[in-house]
């Protein structure tokens, strides 16, 4: 019996220590994904909490033969996409990690770099959520293609082609923005 199987079994019996171990182990990654979708810390914290509530409610559906990381990532990804669908009209937030910092001391260059980052955030937010999650996992969180394929239970070729499609769409958005003086 694997470590994760023992933990999920203990959670199913109501063991709070096992639950805390799962939360400690996975909360940082889930929060990072949520932050990249929501664009702000408050919403990301709410999304993270919702994902863990959903995990707790559905822990009995995890099969010991399965990959817990992949199962949890699918659950989190689906919740983030649902969040985006519910909130896309009422919010004007820009996804991507808030930790992006510009280290150039030249004030003018710093302002130009920040505008580029804001433009990137805006364009990524306009992508279909399925493409957005893949680009965030690959280009923001630096996961390998293999990790993404395993965690989302997708063929490696599908992951690569969707990431490529997302990058092409982003490039077109930037090109159209340049053509229109944006």
N, C-alpha and C positions, 0 to 999 in steps of 0.2 A: 504494500500500500504506500503510495507516494505521500510526501509531506502535504501537498495541497489537498489530496483526497482525505487525509486524516482531518485537516482543518475544515473542509466543507462538511464532513460527517459530524464533526463537533459543533459546527454552527447550526446544522439541522436539528441538533438536540438542545440548542439554546445556550451553548457555552460562550459567554461574553469575551473570555480571553482569546478564544479562537477568532471571534469576529474582529477584535482589536488588532490581532496579528494580520488579518487580511487587509483591513483598512490601512494599517501602517505600511504594509508592503506595496499596495497598489494606489494609494491616494495621490501621490505626487504625479504619476503618469496620467491618471484620470483627470486630475486638476489641470494639468498642462494641456491636454486635449480640449477640455472644456473652455479654458481661457482662450485658446486659439479660435474656437468657434464663437464664443460670446463677445470677446474683445474687451471685457472688463472683469475685474476681480470679484465684484459682488455677484454678478450673474454666474461666473465660473464656479464660485463656491456653492451657489444654489444648485447648479447643474450637477456638480460633483456629489452633493448630498443626495439629489434625486437618483443618480446612478447607483449609489450605494444602497439606497432604499430599495430600488428595483432589484439589485443583486441579492439583498437579503430576502426579498419576497420570492425570488426565483431560484434560490440556491439549490432547491430540491430537483430542479430540472437539469443541473449539471451532471453529466455521466462521468464516472471515474476514468473511463477509457478515453475521454476527450481531452483536449488541450485547454486548460483553464484560462491561460492568457488569451488565447484566441476567442474563447467564449465570452470572456469579460470585455475584450476589445470590441467585439461585435455588439454586445449589449450597450456599451458606451457610445460607439459610433452611431448606432440607431437612435439612441436617446438624443445625441447632439443634433442629428438630422431632424428629428421631430421638433426639437427646440427651435431650430432655424426656420422650419416651415411655419411654426406658430408665431414666430416673432419677426419674420423678415419684413413685414409691412409696417410694423410699429416701431422698428428700431433702425437707427442709422449708425450702427457700431461697425468698427473695423477690426477684423480678426488679425491675428498674428501675435507673436510673443512680445510682451511689453519689455522684455529684457534686451531688445535690440537697441544698441546704443551707438552713437557716432563718437569717435574718439578724436576727431579733427578739431584743432583749436581755432581754426579760421572760422569766424562767425558766419560769414557769407556761405562758405562751403557747407558748414553745419546745417544752415537753413535749407540749402538745396538738397542735401542728403535726407533731411527729415521730410521734405516734400516728396522725394522719391519713395521713401518708406511708406508714407501715407497713401501715395498713389498705388503702391503694391498692395497694401492692405485693402484698399477700396476695390481693386480689381479682383483680388482673391475672394472677397466677400460676395462678388457678383457671380462667381462660378457655381455650377450645380454642386450641391453638397457632396455627392459621391466623388466628384473630382477634387473638390476642396479638401476632403478628409485625406485623400491620398497625397496631395501636394503638401499638406501640413505635416503629415507623418514623415514624408521623404525629405522635403526641403527645409522645414522649420525645425522638426524634432530629430532629423538626421537618422531615421531608421533605414536599414538596408531594404532593398527590394524583397529579399527573402523573408525578413522579419515581418514586413507588411503583408506579404502573401500568406504567411503562416498565421498571423494574428487575425486576418480578416477572412481566412479560409477561401482565398481566391487563387487561381493559377498564376504562377509567376509571370507568364506572358501577358495575362490580362492586366496585372498590376503595372507592368512596364508600359503597355500601350495606353492605359488610362492616364498615367502620369505624363506621358508624352503628349497626349491629347490635351490635358489640362495646361501644360506649359505652352503649347501652340495657341490655345485660346487666350492665355495671359498675354502672350506676345502680340496677338492681334488686338487685344484691348489697349495695350500700350501704344501700338501703331496708330489705332484710331484716335486715341487721345492726343497723340502728337500731331495728327492731321487736322484736328479741330482746335488746336491751340490750348489743350488742357494740360 
